[in-house]
Amino acid sequence: MKAKNKAVLGQLSDMDIRLLQIFKAVVDCGGFSSAELDLNIGMSTISRHIKDLEIRLGFTLCQRGRKGFLLTPQGKRVYDETLRLLAAINDFRASIDDVHGRLGGELHVAVFEKTTGNPHARLDHAVAIFTDLAPDVMVNLHVRPINEIERGVLDSRYHIGIIPDHRPSNSLAYMPLFHEEMRLYCGLEHPLFNVPTSQLGWDDLRQIPLAGLAYHSPNMEVSHRARLTRRANAYDQEGVATFILSGRFVGFLPTHYALPFEQQGSMQAIEPDRFKYQVAFFAISPRTPTSTGAAALFLDCLRQAHVEAPSTAVT
């Protein structure tokens, strides 16, 4: 019987870590050619590095060719483990900085989309305070869906997440920050646009096609609770806005995000005093602290930034 090929990967070397960093960049960029600019090396060199990594690991990481770039199941597993490994290395370096009494390394913060435009969000103020206090820390800001932010904080890819409240986890700590108002909108071509709707009730809305976020979120919870008729799924707020602007659907959007469309006359809130809901936003971090002083400091900066605007605090 023929012996199965075995991976030759033993103790991780600096070269292995470098190969994994290149692999991560290729996946993040969506392919070899897209990674050229990010890595500042040629595609043939990138290809050779990925091949070297595959030889070291003993299996194929990705398919590349006319059909485009696609991770194999093994490649997806290696990518997930690479994120955890690189996060652990960064935390180790940051911890050594802590021992020396200085803040360095990298800080990864993941934020739910369209948060910056919220006038109640003071993330920019927190960044300013933090940067003045820890100028040597490289801050990385990621914009991600809610569920990905939660998973990323739990598996240490992100040190801190900022998400709307939807379903608490016993493994996460929550710090209240600000709130966001959501209203129901229709587009210029929709039958409800510029039509008196004072007699419209929730029962009537159930007859109208709704576009909403396709993953667990306050958006999904409200539409389910009100038994609204979802006819289109979007994976971000921009997708919801696109469906609304088509004139074929209604949908909930943050008021600050919808405002420019309203000012252009292409979108309109439907009975804004009735068809609305409010969402509290929280900073999330591991309940059992495993991160560095930089993460703790950034949480303090978030708290300070929002305390400076008490009228926006979540109660």
N, C-alpha and C positions, 0 to 999 in steps of 0.2 A: 504493500500500500504506500502511495506517495505521501510524504509528510507535507502538512499544510505550511504555506509560507508564514513565517512569523515576523512580526514587526521587530526592527532592530533598535528601536528607540530605547535607550537606557537612561542614564542620568541626563537631565536637561542641561544644555550648555547655553552660553550666550548666543551662539549661532542659531540654536533651536528657537530661542525666544525671538530673535530677529526674523526668522522664517515665519513664525506664528504672527508676528506683527504685520508682515507683508501679506500673509493670507487674510488677516482681518481687514486690511485696507482694501484688498481686492473684493472681498465680500461686501464691504460697506459701500464701495463705489459701483458695484454691480457688474464687474468684469475687469479683464486685464487692461484693455485699452483705456478705460475710464480711470484706472488707478495710476496710469503713467504720470499724470500731472501731480497727483496727490503724493506719490512716492518719489517723484523726480528721478526715475530710472526708466529705461526702455522696456517695451513690452516683452522682448525676447529674454531680457534679464529676469523680469518678473516671472515669466513662464518657467525659466530654469529653476528659480527659487521654489516655486510651487511644486515642481517635479521633485526637487531635492527633499522637500518636506514630505511628499507622498512616499518616497522611498524610505525615509526615516520612520514614518508611521506604519508603512506596510499596506496601505490601501489608497484608493482613489478618493480625492476630496471633492472634485468638481468635474463636470462635463463642459467642454468648451468646443465650439465649432459653429456650423451654420445656424444651428438652433439657438445660439446664444449661450450665456453663462448660466449654469445650473448646479447647485450644490447636490452632492449625493447625500443619502441619509447619514453616512459616516462623516461627511464634510459638515453637515449641520451640527452634529454632536461635537465635533472638534471646534467649530466656531463658538458654540455656547461655552465650552470649557476654556477656550482661549480668552473669552471675555472675563471669565472668573479669574483665570490665572493672571492676566495683565492687571486686573483690579487689585488682586492680592499683592502683586509686586509693587504697585503704586502705593498701596496702604503701608507696606513694609518700609518703603523709602520715606514716606511721610512720618511714620512712627519714629524712625531714626532721627529725622529732623526735630520731632518733639523732644526726644532725649537730649538733643543739643540746645533745646530752648528756642528753636526757630521754626517758623511755619514755611514749608516748601511742598514740593510734589504737585500733584494734580487734584482738583476737586471736580467731581462730576455731578451736575444738577440736572434733573429731568423735569420738564415743565409741560403741562397740558397746553395744547394749541390755543392760539388767539388770546393768551393770557395777558400779554404785554399791553394790549390796547385797552384793557379794563382800567378805568380811572381809579378804581379802588385798590388795584394791585400795585404794590410799591417794590416790585422785584428790582427795578433799576436803582432805587435808593439803597436797597440791601447790598447790591453789587458794589455800589460806590463806597459804602461804609467798609465792606469787606476788603476791597482793593486797597484802600488807604491803610488798613490794619495789617494786611498780609500781601504785600506787593509781589512776593516771590512765588506765590501759589498760582499755578496755571488753572484758570476756571474754564471748564467745558460745559456749555449749555446745550442740552438735548431737548428737542420738541418731540413728544411721543404721545400715543394714545394712553388712556388711563391704565388699562390692564398691563401694558408693557412697562409703564413706570413702576407699578407695584411689583411686578416680577423682578425688574432691574434692581430695585432697592433691596428686595429680599435676597437676591443672589449676589449682591455687592457690586454690580456693574455701575450703579448710581449711588452716591452717598446720600442724596436728598432728593425727594420728589415733591412736586407741587401739583395737587390734583383736586378736583371737586369731590365733595363727600358723596359716596354712593353705597358702599358696603364695607364696614370696618373689618380689619384683620387683627387677630390677637397678637400677631407677630410684628405689628407695626405700631409706632408711636405717632400721635397726631397732634400738631400744633395749629390752632386756628389762625387764619391770616386775614381773609377778606371775603366778600360775597360777590355774586354775579347775578344780574337779573336776566331771565330768559323770557322772550315774548313770542307769540305765534305770528308768523308773517305769510303774506301771499305776494305774488309778483304782479307786474303791470298787466299781464294778459290773463290773469286769473279772474273767474266770474265774481269773486268777492271784492275785487279791487275797486275802491271808491263807491262801494254799495253800502247803504245803511245796514248795519249788522247788530243793532242794539237788541233785537229779539233773538239773536242766534245763541243757542245754548250748547252745552257739551254733547247733548244727544244729537244735535244737528251736525256737530263736527265729526261725529262718527261716520257720517255718510260721505265725507270729503277725503280724497286720497292724501296721505301724509308721507313726507320724506323725513327720515330720522337716522340717528347714528346706529350702526349695525352691531355695536358691542355694548356690554353692560355699562350703563352710565345713567346719570339723572335723566337725560333725554329719553332713554329707553324706558326707565321706570315710570316716568310721567305718562308716556304714551300708552304703556300697558295698563297702568292704573285707571286711566280715563277711557280705556278700550277704544282708542282711536284706530283708524284703519290704515295701517302702514302699507304703502304700495311701492316704496323706493328706499333702498338702503344706501347710506353714505358712510365713509370711513374717516371723515373729518368734517369740520364745520363748513369748509369751502364747498364740499360736495353737497351738503344740505342747502347751502345758498344757491348753488347751481340749479338744483331741482326746483327751488322756490322761484328763481328767475325765469324758469321755463314756462311758468304760468299754469302748470298742470298739477302742482302740489302745494300744500301748505307745510310749514315746518317751524320748529323752534330754533331761535338763534340768540346769542348774547346781544343785548341792546347796543352795546358799544360797537360790536362788529357790524350790525345791520345798519347803523346810523348813516354811513356814506351812501348806501343803496337807497335809503329813504330820502336823503337830500337830493339824490339824482332823480327821484321820482320813479324808480324801477322796483321798489318794494314798499310794502305798507304793513304796519302792525294791525292785526285784527282784534278789535276790542281790547286794547292794551291794559285796561284796568281790571279785566276779568281773566283773559287767557294768558296767564303768565305764571311763572314760578321763580323762586330764588334758590340759588345754590351756594353753599358755604365751601370755601377753598381751604385746604390744609397743607402744611408742610409735613411730609411723612419721612420717617427714618426708622431703622431697625429698633425694635423695643429693647433688645439687648445690645447695648452700644458696642460696636466692633470697629467703628471708623475712627479717623484721626482727629486731632485738634482742629484742623481746618474745617471739618464738617460741623463740629460743635460751635465753632466761631461763626460759621455762616448761618446756622440756626439762630444764634443770638442776634446776628445782623438782621435777619428776617423779622425777628420779634421786635427789635428796636425800630425798624423802618415802619412797621405797621402800628406800633404803639404811638408813633409820632402823628398818626392820623386816626385818632380814636373813633371818629364817626364811621370809619369803614371796617372797624374790627368786627369779627364774628362773635356773637354772644350765644 
